Structure formats: C-alpha cells, structure tokens
Amino acid sequence: VSNQIREPERCAKAEERIKTHPYDLEAWTILVREAQSKSIEVSRVFYEKLLHQFPNAGRYWRIYVEHEMKNKNYERVEALFQRCLLKVMSIDLWKSYITYVRETKKHLPAFRDKMTQAYEFALGKMGLDIQSFQIWADYLEFLKTAEVSNAYAENQKIVAIRKVYHRATLLPIINVEQLWKDYNTFEQNTNKNMAKKLIDEKTKEFITAKRVSKEFEAITRGLVKGAPALPPHLTNLSQLQLWKRYIEWEKSNPLSTEDTLTLVKRVMFAYEQCLLVMGHHADVWNEAALFLESMSKVLSEKGDMQVGRELSHEAANVYERAVDGLLKSNMLLYFAFADFEESRMQYEKCHSIYDKLLLRDDVDPTLVYIQYIKFVRRAEGIQSARNVFKKARNDSRSQYHVYVAAALMEYHCSKEKAISIKIFDLGLKKFGSNPDYVLCYIDFLSHLNDDNNTRVLFEKVLNQMPEEKTKQIWSAFLDFESNYGDLASLLKVEQRRNHINLEEYKGHQTALLVDRYKFRDLYPCSNSELRAMGYKIATLNNVVVPQKVNIENTPRQDDYPRPDFNQLIPFRPSSKPGLLYTFALLLSKYQLCSNSCDVDSVLGVHVVPGGDFPVPPAVAYLMTQIPPPTCFVGNFVKVDDLLRCIAERPIPEQYEKEYTAKMSITEGSEVNHSRGSKRSAADVENENSDEETTARPPRHDVYRIRQQRRQG
C-alpha cells in the first residue's frame, strides 16, 4: 500500500523534472514503467510524447508496439511499424516485427509467403547486424519445416535453404560457427557425394567471416546500443569515439571484398547504428553524407553511372533526414546540404534549403543571409545577390554583419567601390551606435587609403555615439593618427580622448603614452613595467589587450621566484604505505633509532607519506618473480645501533672471569699446537665438555661423525 501511495508522487516529481530537464532519462524511465502498467488508451498520449522527444529510440518504439499488440490493436501496430521500421534500425524492433507477422498472418492461406517476405525484408535491412544470428536461424528453421509434395518442390526447397546458408555463413556475426556446422550437416544429409565439393567452395569465405567476426566483436565491445540519443553536452564522448572507431574499422574493408557496393552497405549500416545513439551530433551526419558522396564519385569513375547516381541521391537523403529530424536548427548541416546540392547544380533545391532555414524563429538569420548571398552570387550573379541583400535589410532580425558582407562582396567581386561605401553608409544609419560596425567601416576606409573620409567618419561617429561606447573608437582614432597622421594631429586626438575620459585616465599619464608608441603586439615597455604603471587599467577597452605582450626575444628576469626543478624528486601516490616507510614507523615506535633518527631520514623512504619512488622496469620484473613482502615479516633492527649498544654495555665480573679463564686455556692449546705436540684424550674431553656447556652442537656435525667412525 505504501508503494502504491509513493508511486504517484514519484511520477509527479518525474514530470516536473522533465519540464526543466527534457533529456532526464531516469525521469522518463519512471514514467515509462508507469505507462506500461496502465491501459493503452491512457498511455498512448504519453508514448507519443516520449517518441517526439526520442524519435530514434528503438527501445521506446518496441515498448509502444508491444503494448498495442498486447491489446490486439493490429491496425495501430501496422501504422507504428510504417512510421519507425525503416528509420530505426534496431534489431529488437525488427524481431518484434517478425513476431507480429507470425502471430497475425498464421491463419491466412498465404502465411508462408508472408513470412518469407517478412524474413527477407528483415534480413535485407538487419542481416549485417552482429546480433542477427537468431533471425537467420529462425528463417532457416522456417524453410526446413516447409511441406513438399513432389521431387521438384523438394529440390526448390533445398536450393532455397542452401542460398540462405551461403548468405549467412559469409557474414561476420556472432555464432557464425554454429551456422557453418548446421550447413555441413545439411549438405551431408542432402547429398553425401556433392557435400564435400559444395562445402569446400565456401570454406575459404567462411574462415574469413569467422576471423572478422572475432574482430567485429572486439571492436564493438563497450558500445552501448539502443540508448536514446542525447545532445552533445549530455553525451558520453568516450562512446562517440568508440562509434567512430567502429566506423573507421568498417571503412578499412576487413572482409577484403572487391565489391564496392558491399563495402558501402556495411559502412552505411554502421553509420545508421551510430545515428540511433548519436543523432544529435552533426559531424556524424555530415561524415555519412560525405562518405556516400565520395563512393558515388568512385563508382561513376569506374563506369557504373546508375549506382553512382543512386548513392548521390542517398547522400542528399541523409542531409534531408538530418535537417528534418533532430537537427532542425543546425545551420552547419543546412549549409553543407546547400553546397552539396549546388555541386549537383540543383539550384532550386538550394533556394528551398535557405528559405526553409530562414523561416525558423529559433535561428539568427544573419549568417544564413550571408551564406545565401554568397551562393546566389556564385550561381546567378551579382544582381541576384543584391536582391537577397535587400531581403535581408527588410528582416528586422538581421545584424550589422550582413551589411559588412554585402559591401565587401561589392568591392572584391564587382569592383564597385562606390556601391560598397553606399552600403556602409546605409548600415551606419541603423548601426551607427554599434562600435563593432563602425570599426569595420573604418578598417575598410583605411584599406582604401582614403584618409580624409576616414577622419570625417571618425568625427561623425564620435559626435553621434554615446560617450560610454566611444572608447574603442578613440583607441582606433589614436592608432590611425599614430600610423598615418602627423604629430600635431596625434597630440590633438590624444588630448581630446584624455579630456573625455578624465576621471578614468587620471594618474596614468605615462601609461597613456604606450598607446601612442605601440604597434600591434609590440610595446615600448616590459610586461612588469606595463603592470606597474597601470596600463591595463587605463586602457581597459583597447583594441589590443596588453596581456599579449611578446617579449620572448628580450632577456629579462622572472617576475616571480621559481623553484629549483633539479631538487624535485618523483612522487608516485600509493594506496598503502611502502614497506620501507612502515619499517621506519616501527623503528620510531620502539625507539630503536638514535636521537637524530627520524622517519624521513631512513634510507629509501619517500619524504612524503603515501608515496613511493618509481621502481625501475628491471626491478619491477624481479619483484614479480620473488615471493611477496609478507613472506619476510620479522623483527627488523638497525645493525649499527645494535652493535654500538652491545659494545657500550658493561660485562658483569663473574662472566668476565670465566671469559678470561677460557681465553687462557685456548691460548695454551694453541701453543701446544704450534710446538707440534698432540692433544691428550683428557684435553679433548675437557674441550668437548666446555663446548657442551657453552653451546649445543648442530644436529648434523660432519666433523664429529667422522671422529666417531674413526674411534669405532
């Protein structure tokens, strides 16, 4: 009961989440589960909303179809298949289609013909999928169960099954080995005399398919198929790279086929699979169209003009699907589509593409008009381009860039300087308060070497434009006079600028001289000197930002202290402290180090806790061959400190007397040995007794064993 109460709350929160985050998959999943539990009449509106948001999601289409099939709404199911089947190349969706045909057509007299058509239709579209084994296997099983009444029909049945086996066993799909085994069994049961010959004819191609299937499985490992398409800012870019790697692998022709059309089909199938997940990425759509265009040219050069034209039409279809689908507002694809049609001399289609984009309210038409003007000038001449410019002027959404593009086109293409100036003057009436447009006009006049008109423009704009927007204009005016005027004019402009911006430039008189003497990215002072005199503050809106000072060729000292990189040591973070560091901690804990010994002074221990020195490759290999450090756990001591403690420790008197007596006996024995006399049995027994009292003999004393054998 508590779950039933919480479920509406979860759905309500999910709906609120979708309003602000329309691509929240977790929220959509909650609503999908809720819709599956309701009747189809209630859930149908939600399904339509879901598919409007994710039109390429095969999983959502399959859920919708199966919900309709569950309620036996077969007419609606067929309508759904007509909407999605050819656009959404999802293997699970196509399996649902075959199931639908099997369940709804089994009572018809022509059931087997319908099923054969359904299987052929599905395999023609999805037979290249790596997961298509089950469809092939079901089709073969369906053909084998056909009842025949005479020898001719039996022969036709065998031929049909053999053809399907030949198609399936040459494809790099999962479980292709099982299909090959079934094919061998089929030929052996059909005709043992001809089986070996027929099998040998296809063995080489099967071996290639088997090898490529392993590569196919490896190259697609990690790909998430069937996920809904998300915008680029929500997409896992690693998945995009995996898809592109798979596509490039298909382009490399791993089957080594000489049939160009087969290669095109495999590559385009890879693109179709990618677009189901990456449909919001314009680069994938464009690359697919470019591939078709390039292969169209290849086939046309080989003489296959008909197929070349078909591939060219398919390339146009790819662009059409992109701009009609998920990327309706993507200007890049519209422009690429228009250029493609222009290369085919389909000028009317180009006009329709630009007009379609201009009708959208969610697109800034400025760049669209600029590209439209360029196309019309190339295709129809300068007069048609002027008509498009007139249309752009009447559009209130157009920005000043249209005027700049049209004026430059007139100057460079038609060589009409007067018309260019008229266009700039026309734009000045509308965008006279826009500093960016004014600077474009000034730049144009300066290139014409028209000093008088340039100064007139400066004065006109500075008198009309609000003072808060004139900073860039004053900087450009000062730069113009510095490059092309005399010193009196330069000082006059500089004085006028400083007077208008008196409060801002107060206290930075020296910094203002930098604008007079600089040239592009060359400055008369070093970077530190510019900062010291406040140049950045005084010229906040300068055309050239003073941070871009280029002083690489001038020797200077560093502005800030720099560390001594020669003293740096490598550091490799470690999840567990190294053994040497642990050893150092033990020494510190049990006070086995001297007073001057600390943890960081132990030889081989990194100075930063949690880090280890990088192990050389040879040592790293050796460490893999020897037992792990846990096998050498023991009491570790510092030998030098231990020996020093033993040497400094006083010996008790009784031990000292015994030690002196033993040393005297040992010296006497050595004297007897030096004189050549033999030791007596008593001496040997006393010596043995002394040894027994001082230390226990080893278990396997070779010397004693030999002595016992001699005495025995």
PyMOL commands that set and color helices and strands:
alter all, ss='L'
color gray80, all
select helices_A, chain A and resi 2-20+25-36+40-53+58-70+74-84+91-105+111-126+133-144+151-168+176-190+192-219+232-234+237-251+260-277+282-302+305-324+331-343+347-358+365-380+382-394+401-412+417-431+435-447+451-464+467-469+471-484+487-500+502-505+509-517+527-532+535-538+546-548+565-567+579-589+599-601+617-625+629-632+639-648+653-675+681-694+702-711
alter helices_A, ss='H'
color red, helices_A
select strands_A, chain A and resi 572-573+611-612
alter strands_A, ss='S'
color yellow, strands_A
deselect
rebuild
show_as cartoon
